[in-house]
Every structure is written in structure tokens, then in C-alpha cells.
Amino acid sequence: MKNYIYTLIEEKGLDLESDFEVLGESGLNIIPLGVVVEYFLNTPKEMQNKIKDTLVKIDFHNGDINHFFEHLAKAIAR
């Protein structure tokens, strides 16, 4: 899974240091893409597979996977 996610990020030209500004219980949170990825890689395999399936669908339809990563950042901030 690690190879897949880092390859996808590289192919899309995303920067692991880019930040998402999301609201959470503590207020505004600044979460780098790299943190979102590490969080994803530390979830149970079942959740990783669901996230990967979603990323594959978004990519297949030429969507912006960064929007989905922002959605995940919002989940982390809660």
C-alpha cells in the first residue's frame, strides 16, 4: 500500500509538505499531506483498501485526489 500511495502522489505532482487548513474541535488545524498519508498508512487494512478504492475511482475519472486528501485531513482534525 505504501508503494501505491507514494507512487500516486508522485505521478500527480503533489508535495507532501503542502498543507490543508481544516477546522477541528481545537479550531484551525494545519495538516501537511505527509501527515495525512502517514495516518492513512497506519489505519487497519480494511480501511486502507476502502481509501485506495476511492482514490482509484477518483483517478479513473480524472478527478482531483487532493480534494479527497483534504476530506481525510478533516477527519483527522475531528
C-alpha positions as a Markdown table, in Angstrom:
| # | Residue | x | y | z |
|---|---|---|---|---|
| 1 | Met | 0.0 | 0.0 | 0.0 |
| 2 | Lys | 2.9 | 2.3 | 0.8 |
| 3 | Asn | 4.3 | 2.0 | -2.7 |
| 4 | Tyr | 0.9 | 2.6 | -4.3 |
| 5 | Ile | 0.2 | 5.8 | -2.3 |
| 6 | Tyr | 3.7 | 7.4 | -2.8 |
| 7 | Thr | 3.7 | 6.5 | -6.5 |
| 8 | Leu | 0.2 | 8.1 | -6.9 |
| 9 | Ile | 1.3 | 11.2 | -5.2 |
| 10 | Glu | 4.5 | 11.5 | -7.3 |
| 11 | Glu | 2.5 | 10.9 | -10.5 |
| 12 | Lys | 0.1 | 13.6 | -9.6 |
| 13 | Gly | 2.9 | 16.0 | -8.8 |
| 14 | Leu | 1.7 | 16.6 | -5.2 |
| 15 | Asp | 4.0 | 17.9 | -2.5 |
| 16 | Leu | 4.0 | 16.0 | 0.8 |
| 17 | Glu | 4.8 | 19.3 | 2.5 |
| 18 | Ser | 1.7 | 21.0 | 1.2 |
| 19 | Asp | -0.8 | 21.9 | 3.9 |
| 20 | Phe | -4.5 | 21.5 | 4.4 |
| 21 | Glu | -6.2 | 24.1 | 6.6 |
| 22 | Val | -9.1 | 22.4 | 8.2 |
| 23 | Leu | -11.4 | 23.1 | 11.2 |
| 24 | Gly | -11.5 | 20.7 | 14.1 |
| 25 | Glu | -12.6 | 20.7 | 17.7 |
| 26 | Ser | -9.5 | 22.7 | 18.6 |
| 27 | Gly | -10.1 | 25.3 | 15.9 |
| 28 | Leu | -8.0 | 25.7 | 12.8 |
| 29 | Asn | -5.6 | 22.9 | 12.1 |
| 30 | Ile | -2.8 | 22.9 | 9.5 |
| 31 | Ile | -2.1 | 19.3 | 8.4 |
| 32 | Pro | 0.5 | 18.5 | 5.8 |
| 33 | Leu | -0.3 | 16.0 | 3.1 |
| 34 | Gly | 2.6 | 13.8 | 4.5 |
| 35 | Val | 0.7 | 13.6 | 7.8 |
| 36 | Val | -2.5 | 12.5 | 6.1 |
| 37 | Val | -0.6 | 9.8 | 4.2 |
| 38 | Glu | 1.1 | 8.5 | 7.3 |
| 39 | Tyr | -2.3 | 8.5 | 9.1 |
| 40 | Phe | -3.7 | 6.5 | 6.2 |
| 41 | Leu | -0.9 | 4.0 | 6.2 |
| 42 | Asn | -1.5 | 3.4 | 9.9 |
| 43 | Thr | -5.2 | 2.6 | 9.6 |
| 44 | Pro | -6.4 | -1.0 | 9.5 |
| 45 | Lys | -6.0 | -2.9 | 6.2 |
| 46 | Glu | -9.8 | -2.8 | 5.6 |
| 47 | Met | -9.8 | 1.0 | 5.8 |
| 48 | Gln | -6.7 | 1.3 | 3.7 |
| 49 | Asn | -8.4 | -0.8 | 1.0 |
| 50 | Lys | -11.5 | 1.4 | 1.1 |
| 51 | Ile | -9.4 | 4.6 | 0.8 |
| 52 | Lys | -7.4 | 3.1 | -2.1 |
| 53 | Asp | -10.6 | 2.1 | -3.9 |
| 54 | Thr | -11.9 | 5.7 | -3.6 |
| 55 | Leu | -8.6 | 7.1 | -4.8 |
| 56 | Val | -8.6 | 4.7 | -7.8 |
| 57 | Lys | -12.2 | 5.8 | -8.7 |
| 58 | Ile | -11.3 | 9.5 | -8.4 |
| 59 | Asp | -8.2 | 9.0 | -10.5 |
| 60 | Phe | -10.0 | 6.9 | -13.1 |
| 61 | His | -12.5 | 9.8 | -13.6 |
| 62 | Asn | -9.6 | 12.3 | -13.8 |
| 63 | Gly | -10.8 | 13.9 | -10.5 |
| 64 | Asp | -8.6 | 15.8 | -8.1 |
| 65 | Ile | -7.4 | 13.4 | -5.5 |
| 66 | Asn | -6.2 | 16.4 | -3.4 |
| 67 | His | -9.9 | 17.1 | -2.5 |
| 68 | Phe | -10.1 | 13.6 | -1.1 |
| 69 | Phe | -6.9 | 14.0 | 0.9 |
| 70 | Glu | -8.4 | 17.2 | 2.3 |
| 71 | His | -11.5 | 15.2 | 3.3 |
| 72 | Leu | -9.2 | 12.8 | 5.1 |
| 73 | Ala | -7.4 | 15.8 | 6.8 |
| 74 | Lys | -10.8 | 17.0 | 8.1 |
| 75 | Ala | -11.4 | 13.5 | 9.6 |
| 76 | Ile | -8.0 | 13.7 | 11.3 |
| 77 | Ala | -8.8 | 17.1 | 12.7 |
| 78 | Arg | -12.0 | 15.9 | 14.4 |
